[in-house]
Amino acid sequence: MSVQTVHAFYQAFQKKDYQTMQSLYAEVATFSDPAFQNLNAPQVRNMWEMLLSRSKDLQLEYQILEENAHQIKTQWIATYTFTKTGRKVVNKIVATMSFENGLIVKHIDNFNFHRWASQALGTVGLLLGWTPFLRKKVQTEARKNLDSFMQKKK
């Protein structure tokens, strides 16, 4: 069941079908990655909607790396233009998803923040992408953008 959920999630992602992606999270789901920290289910659903509705040229590939009864690890590669700077990004992510009743309850994406920042932000990312300062700045801005997006939907 969980393998079908993973395939449905990434196939919807490839089609920028955030509604299907949203439906695959449990009501108590959590999400974290280097930019978006400790999101609850409504926040993660809105995050995907925000990101995909703004994306113009997303391309995505994925593969399942490991699976067991409660957890699946995938690698996915997202190629897109970072909206804020107009710079091309190829981000390699390893996702770990935990499931209950076929729905995602915990989703953690990991990627090399310095590599991402170098691509997305250019020289600033290259020089400062390894620092906690830039990571915190990106996290703060990502959360502010998400909060603003959610507020506008009300």
Buried (B, 14 or more C-beta within 10 A) or exposed (E): EBEEBBEBBBBBBBEBBBEBBBEBBBEEBBBBBBBBBEBEBEBBBBBBBBBBEEBEEBEBEBEBEEBEEEEBBBEBBBEBBBEEBEBEBEBBBBBBBBBEEEBBBBBBBEBBBBBBBBBBBEEBBBEBBBEEEBBEBBBEEBBEBBEEBBEEEE
